[in-house]
Amino acid sequence: MQSVKTEEKTWLIIDLINWAESYFKEKGLENPRGEIEWLLRAVLNCSRMDVYLRFEEPLSSEQLSTLRSFVKRRLKHEPLQYITGFCSFYGREYLVNEHVFIPRPETERLVDLALEKMKNIPAPSVVDVGTGSGCIAITLGLEIQNSNVRGIDISRDALTTAKSNAEYLNTENVCFQEMDFLNETKFEPVDLVISNPPYVTEDEYSSLMQEVRDFEPSVALTDGGNGLTFYQRFAELGRSIVKPSGWMILEVGLGEHPQKVESIFKDHGYYSMAIIKDYNGADRVMVIQNHS
């Protein structure tokens, strides 16, 4: 941050917003103002609105130093959420780090559909496969008070983060378990299996945005093959891991991916299913009911 190296200069919050907006734009970042707002929220430990309510407040030399380090990391395309250590999902803040996939707004559609399907079940049991930060499992645990939710993941580091989030959000009806879903054979049937599994193909992986490819855990993004491995497994196991009339709600990729996933379930004899659009109008969620 060239302009902030002279400690004798007093930098007000509004000065920094204006400086960063042009600097980030010059560096090719898509949403310059949003980016500096996010970083300042972390430095000041406040809300976006508070950033503007405090816009004439000067930053201390320590705060400037932290902001400078944040800016340097961002210019290397490190995601904002990893730099600041938090992100928002379904109206709550979650701790995130390099061990977990950053929750996306599109995934909130899975939660809405799950709440709709579970609303008439008194104490639903739920398994979140590939739980990562735990955002889906914890959200469902908090939104459905009598539910019993389990998040499973192959990554021990991801589970540590998920447990921290459960503690941070005072969630008592959610537990986490280390499990290799593709090879595990023992499951207790539940009312709902929900998942945002790795569905990026090996070929697509190399063309992902630098922020995603270079920083987010590959195990959460790609199956290293055709992007269908997990859906094949869900189709094989569905009748044994989901109770009769229970549900599977799975995020799917763009393009032809939803239709490929649908074909897998049809080939396994499922007939009660639907491809649902996310709030951007894209086919992103597969909903399957188990009629065994």
C-alpha positions in Angstrom: 0.0 0.0 0.0 2.3 2.7 -1.3 0.1 5.6 -0.1 -0.1 4.4 3.5 3.5 4.0 4.2 4.0 7.4 5.7 2.9 7.0 9.3 2.7 10.8 9.9 -0.3 11.0 7.5 -3.6 10.6 9.1 -5.9 8.3 7.1 -9.6 8.6 7.7 -11.9 5.7 6.8 -13.4 7.6 4.0 -9.9 8.5 2.6 -9.1 4.8 2.5 -12.4 3.8 0.8 -11.7 6.4 -1.9 -8.0 5.4 -2.3 -8.8 1.7 -2.4 -11.6 2.1 -4.8 -9.4 3.5 -7.5 -6.4 1.4 -6.6 -8.3 -1.9 -6.7 -10.0 -0.9 -9.9 -6.6 -0.1 -11.5 -5.5 -3.7 -10.4 -8.5 -5.2 -12.1 -10.6 -6.3 -9.1 -14.2 -6.5 -10.1 -15.9 -4.9 -7.1 -13.4 -2.4 -5.7 -15.7 -0.6 -3.2 -17.2 -3.9 -1.9 -13.7 -5.3 -1.4 -12.4 -2.4 0.7 -15.6 -2.4 2.7 -15.1 -6.1 3.5 -11.5 -5.5 4.6 -12.4 -2.5 6.7 -15.2 -4.4 8.4 -12.6 -6.9 9.6 -10.0 -4.3 10.6 -12.5 -2.3 12.5 -14.6 -5.3 13.7 -17.8 -3.7 12.7 -20.7 -3.9 10.2 -20.8 -2.5 6.7 -23.1 0.3 7.9 -20.8 1.1 10.8 -17.9 1.6 8.3 -19.9 4.5 6.9 -21.2 5.8 10.2 -17.5 6.0 11.3 -16.2 7.4 8.0 -14.4 10.4 9.6 -12.6 8.2 12.1 -8.8 7.9 11.7 -7.2 4.5 11.6 -4.4 3.7 14.1 -1.0 2.7 12.8 -1.7 -0.8 13.9 -5.0 -0.9 12.0 -3.2 0.6 8.9 -0.6 -2.1 9.2 -3.2 -4.8 9.3 -5.1 -3.3 6.3 -1.8 -3.0 4.4 -1.2 -6.8 4.9 -4.8 -7.5 3.8 -4.4 -5.5 0.6 -1.2 -7.3 -0.3 -2.8 -10.7 0.1 -5.8 -9.6 -1.9 -3.6 -8.5 -4.8 -2.3 -12.1 -4.9 -6.0 -13.1 -5.5 -6.5 -14.7 -2.1 -10.2 -14.7 -1.4 -11.5 -11.9 0.9 -13.1 -14.5 3.2 -9.8 -16.2 3.9 -8.1 -12.9 4.5 -10.6 -11.8 7.1 -11.5 -15.3 8.4 -15.3 -15.0 8.0 -18.1 -15.1 5.6 -21.9 -14.8 5.7 -24.4 -17.6 5.0 -28.1 -17.5 5.6 -27.8 -14.4 7.7 -25.1 -15.7 10.0 -21.4 -15.3 10.2 -19.1 -18.3 9.8 -15.5 -18.8 10.4 -13.6 -19.9 7.3 -10.0 -20.7 6.4 -8.0 -22.5 3.7 -9.3 -25.9 4.8 -12.9 -25.3 3.9 -14.8 -24.3 0.7 -16.2 -20.8 1.0 -20.0 -20.9 1.4 -21.8 -19.4 -1.6 -25.2 -17.6 -1.7 -26.5 -20.1 -4.2 -26.2 -22.9 -1.6 -28.8 -21.1 0.5 -31.3 -22.5 -1.9 -30.6 -26.0 -0.6 -31.4 -24.8 2.9 -34.7 -23.2 1.8 -35.8 -26.5 0.1 -34.7 -28.5 3.1 -36.8 -26.4 5.5 -39.8 -26.8 3.2 -39.4 -30.6 3.0 -38.8 -31.0 6.7 -41.5 -28.7 8.1 -44.1 -31.5 8.7 -41.6 -33.9 10.3 -41.6 -33.6 14.1 -37.9 -34.3 14.8 -36.1 -34.7 11.5 -32.8 -36.5 11.2 -30.4 -35.0 8.7 -27.0 -35.8 7.3 -24.9 -33.2 5.5 -22.3 -34.9 3.3 -19.1 -33.0 2.7 -20.0 -30.5 5.5 -16.9 -28.3 5.1 -17.4 -25.2 7.2 -20.6 -26.8 8.6 -22.7 -24.0 7.2 -25.5 -26.2 5.9 -25.6 -28.5 8.9 -25.5 -25.7 11.4 -28.1 -23.6 9.6 -30.5 -26.5 9.5 -29.8 -27.3 13.2 -30.6 -23.7 14.1 -33.6 -23.3 11.9 -35.2 -26.6 12.8 -34.9 -26.7 16.6 -36.0 -30.3 17.2 -33.8 -31.7 14.4 -30.8 -34.0 14.8 -28.1 -33.0 12.3 -24.8 -34.7 11.5 -22.2 -33.3 9.2 -19.7 -35.7 7.7 -16.4 -34.9 5.9 -13.2 -36.7 4.9 -11.1 -33.7 6.0 -10.2 -33.6 9.6 -9.1 -29.9 9.3 -12.5 -29.0 7.8 -14.3 -30.8 10.7 -12.2 -28.7 13.2 -13.5 -25.6 11.5 -17.1 -26.9 11.5 -16.9 -27.7 15.2 -15.6 -24.2 15.8 -18.5 -22.7 13.9 -21.0 -24.9 15.9 -19.5 -23.6 19.1 -19.4 -20.0 17.8 -23.1 -20.2 17.0 -24.1 -22.1 20.1 -25.5 -25.0 18.2 -26.3 -28.0 20.4 -28.2 -30.4 18.0 -25.4 -30.7 15.4 -22.5 -33.2 15.5 -19.7 -33.8 13.1 -17.9 -37.0 12.1 -14.9 -37.9 10.0 -16.0 -40.2 7.2 -15.1 -41.2 3.6 -18.6 -41.2 2.1 -17.4 -42.9 -1.1 -16.2 -46.0 0.8 -18.3 -46.0 4.0 -21.0 -48.8 4.1 -22.7 -48.4 7.5 -25.4 -45.7 7.6 -28.5 -45.2 9.8 -31.4 -44.1 7.5 -32.3 -40.4 8.0 -35.2 -38.1 6.8 -32.9 -35.9 4.8 -29.5 -36.3 3.1 -28.2 -32.9 1.9 -25.0 -32.1 0.1 -23.0 -29.7 -2.0 -20.5 -32.3 -3.2 -17.4 -31.8 -5.4 -18.7 -31.7 -8.9 -16.1 -29.8 -10.9 -14.6 -32.1 -13.5 -10.9 -32.6 -13.8 -10.8 -30.7 -17.1 -12.9 -27.8 -15.7 -10.7 -27.5 -12.6 -7.7 -26.0 -14.5 -9.9 -23.2 -15.9 -11.4 -22.1 -12.6 -10.9 -18.5 -11.4 -7.5 -18.1 -9.8 -9.2 -17.2 -6.4 -10.9 -20.6 -6.4 -8.3 -22.8 -8.0 -5.2 -21.6 -6.1 -6.7 -21.2 -2.7 -9.8 -23.3 -2.0 -9.4 -27.0 -1.1 -9.4 -29.1 -4.3 -11.1 -32.0 -2.4 -14.1 -29.8 -1.9 -14.3 -28.8 -5.6 -13.5 -31.7 -7.8 -13.8 -35.5 -7.7 -10.8 -35.7 -10.0 -12.9 -37.2 -12.7 -16.2 -36.5 -14.5 -17.8 -34.5 -11.7 -20.4 -37.3 -11.2 -18.7 -39.6 -8.7 -20.7 -38.5 -5.6 -24.1 -38.5 -7.4 -23.4 -42.1 -8.5 -22.8 -42.9 -4.8 -25.9 -41.1 -3.7 -28.0 -43.0 -6.2 -26.5 -46.3 -5.1 -26.9 -45.7 -1.4 -30.1 -43.6 -1.5 -32.6 -46.3 -0.5 -30.4 -47.5 2.4 -29.4 -44.0 3.8 -32.8 -42.2 3.4 -36.0 -43.4 5.1 -39.0 -44.3 2.9 -40.5 -41.0 1.7 -37.4 -39.2 2.8 -35.4 -36.8 0.7 -32.0 -36.1 -0.9 -31.3 -32.5 -1.8 -28.1 -32.0 -3.8 -26.4 -29.0 -5.4 -25.4 -29.6 -9.0 -23.2 -27.8 -11.5 -23.9 -25.6 -14.5 -24.4 -26.5 -18.1 -25.4 -30.1 -18.8 -24.5 -31.3 -15.3 -28.0 -31.3 -13.9 -29.3 -33.5 -16.7 -26.4 -35.9 -16.3 -27.2 -36.2 -12.6 -30.9 -36.7 -13.3 -30.0 -39.6 -15.7 -27.9 -41.3 -13.0 -30.9 -41.3 -10.6 -33.3 -42.5 -13.4 -30.9 -45.3 -14.2 -31.1 -46.4 -10.6 -34.9 -46.5 -10.7 -35.8 -43.2 -9.0 -38.8 -41.5 -10.4 -39.8 -38.8 -7.9 -37.3 -36.0 -8.6 -37.0 -32.4 -9.8 -34.3 -30.0 -10.9 -34.8 -26.7 -9.1 -33.5 -23.3 -10.1 -31.4 -21.2 -7.7 -32.3 -17.5 -7.1 -30.2 -16.5 -10.2 -32.5 -18.7 -12.4 -30.0 -21.4 -13.0 -30.7 -25.2 -12.6 -28.6 -25.8 -9.5 -30.5 -28.2 -7.1 -31.6 -31.8 -7.5 -34.4 -32.9 -5.2 -35.1 -36.6 -5.0 -37.7 -38.4 -2.9 -37.0 -42.0 -1.8 -39.9 -44.3 -2.7 -38.4 -47.7 -1.8 
